Amino acid sequence: MPGLLWPGDERADRLFSDATVLAALLRVETAWLQALVTAGIAPAGARQELTGLLTPRDVHALALQGEASGNPVIPALGLLRERLEPRNPVAATWVHRGLTSQDVLDTALVLCARDTARRVVSDLDRQVAALGSLADRHRDDLMAGRTLTQHAVPITFGLKAAQWLQGVLDARDDLRRVSRRMPVQLGGAAGTLAATAELLALSGSTAALDSVVSDAARILGLASVPSWHTSRAPFTRYADTLVQATDAWGRIANDVLLLNRPELGELAEDTVEGRGGSSTMPQKANPVLSVLIRRAALTGPGLAAQLHLAAAAAVDERPDGSWHTEWSALAELSRHTVTAGSQTSELLDGLHVDTGRMASVVKNRTSALLAEQRSIGGLFDTQATDFDPSHYLGATGAVIDQILARARAGQEHS
């Protein structure tokens, strides 16, 4: 169900929804059960696909029951065993053996984070293409550069688009790197895998302890690493890359909002029927996409900070409260980022650039925009005679080319 108070939330589809988290829990339990069978700990009859045994219809009841245990895994496991018993009593006996609730929930959230990261990277790829086109098409279109809200020196809109592109490339590179090595969290009650070691010993299995974890990780497509149950870097690192993306999008949205003001009119969002209207002022065409993207950029850092706060407050072998505060922050940040990524892609694909308005400002303010040039000339006791703003662009073309080359290289290695 889309969020009433977060317009556009439906763009995130089912990513990090309660139902998706529940399905991810089952994927983790299935992978672990299969790993136990492969290791010779559990009998072959325990191998069972658990997908579908819990459904979105169960979310409400499990949410109510979760208060009693402090997390959703325990009631979900109870219902899973209840439904599994008549189908496969052997699997019902062996499901979850060697795990703890934190293993299952942490790894399920990693799966959700990986799916989210892939979706965001896809939008970043789309934005790279759109911004590359804008930068190249408008490399010579003059506009006023502004610093501290005032006219500074001439630039081109191509340079502005290239600088937007640079921020998007930074975000994409880091998110790609993080998403390619997301880890399982499988350590048992206190990160020692003691229960799994005991199961190996009692079953007479000759499998190595770490092979059970690595097999489950392989099934899930995640990296096999030592337990990180009290070191929360996988989640804070992921959150930081999402905020890097919303930072880049917020910077774009801020420029569009400023240059879309009627007195400037240099940029405009695409016109979509039914979008941007006012409840009382019929003349309004509000830049709604940019407003909502800016909203995500302002919200993201606080959610990421919540995850850092939780990591800093971790204590013992499972924190009392700080672990629990991660879950909603991860879900909100992830969904908000996906939503903003989709909105930014749409904004850039339909962005209207009024080069005539830009050129008019430059023409009317040429003297002010070239004040720096005259000042530099004064150092050499010369009088500048060339007052063409297009001749005072410095390394603009080279900067655009460097950023476009980076974008092309990134596409080739994606």
C-alpha positions, 0 to 999 in steps of 0.5 A: 500500500502506498504511503499517504504522507509520502507522495510517490511512494508507489514508485518503490513498488514492493521493495522493503515492504512488510510482505517483501521482508517476510518473503526474504525471511523465508528465503534465508530459512530455506537456504540455511535448511538446504545448507544443513542437508548438504553438510550432512547435519539434517537428513535429506528429507528435511530439504524443503522450499519454504517460499509461499508458506507465509504470505502477505495475508499473514503480515498483520497477525505477525506484526501484532505477535511481534511485540511479545518477542521484540522481533518478527522472526519468532512469531513467523517461525512459529507459524512456519513450523505449524504449517510445515508440520503436516507437509514435511515434519522432518523439515519442521524439526530442522528449520532454523536449527543453528540460527538465531533471530538476528541471523535471519532478520539481518540477512533478510534485510541485506537481501532487501537492501541488495534488491533496492540497490539494484533498482537505484543503480538502474535509475542512476544509469538512466540519469547518466545517459540523460545528463550526458546528453544534456551536457553534450547538447548544451556545452556551448549554451551560455548562462550566468554562473551564480555564487552565493545567489549572485551573478559571478562569471559566465558558464554554460548549461552544459557545464552545469549538467556535467557537474550534476552528472559528476555527482550522479557518477560518484553515487553510482560508483559507490553504490555499485561497489557496495551492492556487489559484495553484500554479506550474509549475517550468520553467527548463531546466538552470539556470533560463535556458531556454537549451535552449528558446531554442536550439530556437526559434532553430534551428526557425525558430519565431516563438513567444515563449519564455515562451509555451512555458512558459505553454502547458505551464502552461495544459495542467497547470492551473498558474500560469506564473511565472519559474523558482523552482528555487533559491527553494523558497517554493512548497513551504515555503508549501504545507507551512506551510498543511498544518501550520496544518491539523494544528495546528488539528486537534491542538488539537481532539484535545487537548481531546477527549483531556483531556475524554474522561478517565473522571474528566471524561467531558464529551466522547467519540468515537463508538463504532465496533465494533472501534475503541479496544480494548486487547490485554489490558484488555477495559474500555478504549475508547481515543479512537483517532481523537484519538490519531492526529490528535494524532500527525499534529499532533506530526509535521507541524512537523518535516517542514515544518522539513525543507523549510525547512532544504532551502530555506535550504541551497539552493546554486548552480542545483541543490543537492547534497542539499537538493533531494533531501531535500524529496521524502520530506518532502513526500510524508509530510507530505501523506499524514499531513495527508490522513489526519488531516483525514479522521480529524478529520472523522469525529471531529467528525461523531460527537462526543458532548457530555455537557452534563450532566457539564459542567453538573455541574462548573459547579454543583459549582465555582460558587464557584471559577468566579466568584472573578474576579467577586467580585474585580472587585466588591471594587474597587467596594466592592460585594457581588455577589449574582448568583452565576449562572454563566450571567450571567458569560459576557461576550461569549461569544454575540457571539464565537460569532456573529462566528465563525459569520458568518465561516464562512457568508461563507467557504462563500458565496465558496468 
